[in-house]
Amino acid sequence: MILQGVFLTMDNNYTKKRLREIVSVSIKHGFKNGIGDPKELRLVLEELGPTFVKIGQILSTRPDILPLEYIDEFQKLQDDVSPGDFHVMKKVVERELNGSIEDIFASFKEEPIASASLAEVYLAKLNTGEKVVVKVQRPFVREKMLSDIQILKKLAPFINFTATGEVVDMKEVIEELSSAAKKELDFMEEMENIIKFSENNKYVKFITSPKVYKEYCTDKVLVMEYISGIKIDNIHQLIKEGYDLHDIATKLTYNYFRQVFEDGFFHADPHPGNILIHDNTIGYIDFGLMGNLDLSLRKKLNQILEGAATKDISLMTKSILKIGIKRGPIDANRLYSDIEIMYNTYIDESIHDYDLPQILEEVMVVCKENSINMPHSITLLIKGMMTLIFINFS
């Protein structure tokens, strides 16, 4: 078997056992030759457990390096796992903060309000009286995830899981995965994201974000202000509380485009669970996934929008070429023709009839078919916009 040589290089018992499990589960779902369909690969990730679910979720943000049919399946992965032993999680907090929970907090609820593959989130109160949420990284999750990624690196030469025959550079996929995972595993980075977002929006009266308590934050523990509110997709409750849905939608859209085009720093995962409405404000929570657009990239993006608004296919083509990452020879005439065909499909439709997710997907397809990858920041922007589109205000 082609994987036999890989086993010989493994001297760690956990790694050997985990590799056998990965191979066994993959074969069970039809990956005998390293190839399988998107649904089966999602089932493989689910069966391999929480770290692989998180790996799939990270990859679901990368349509620039994976085929869209796999992205669509990975977005179905649910990161909702059973709570761990509180006494184990308590030890993590006490070790990280160098003290007992009883001394650091006036109260600390043992039942988590959220439980995911990387962390659990608890309600607590500081001795100074502030109500806070405490995000605690599960013990050994960093080591397990990075170990799993190392195994995938060894398997990369033997993996070709695209059933469509599309060429995928698995080495690049896994390197990008490794980089993203290390960021998600460092809560200090999320703390800095919150601080930067709060600073950018401090003069926007209708936007709120949690205060962070830096003295209680480490790479494995994050303590921040508790923000309550109604989930933005809970239409019935919003109406019951007297909120104007049109006003909320307008403010949300305005602010999101401000984040993108003025700040160049935007929330890349604005799903309903991460946006709360309270006291006529829109509150963002969970800042683990953020997007960055520098001034140069924002200008190029504006040129694409200008081209679309003025029916200037040439400007759109040139702007895409400036933004995109070239993966091979580019036929500018073919790219122009493909963009024109796509554009003409939608230009005569009423905006109310637009299938925006489909349009955005087709832009990505056109780029990929012309050996162009979009930068990660652009794919995060598309993901964020598509997520907002699916929030139902009807």
Secondary structure by P-SEA (a helix, b strand, c coil): ccaaaaaaacccaaaaaaaaaaaaaaaaaccccccccaaaaaaaaaaacaaaaaaaaaaccccccccaaaaaaaaacccccccccaaaaaaaaaaaacccccccccccccccccccccbbbbbbccccbbbbbbbbcccaaaaaaaaaaaaaaaacccccccccccccaaaaaaaaaaaaaaaaacaaaaaaaaaaaaaaccccccbbbbbbccccccccbbbbbbbbbccccaaaaaaaacccaaaaaaaaaaaaaaacccccccccccccccbbbcccbbbbccccbbbbbcaaaaaaaaaaaaaaaaccaaaaaaaaaaaccccccccaaaaaaaaaaaaaacccccccccaaaaaaaaaaaaaaaacccccaaaaaaaaaaaaaaacccc
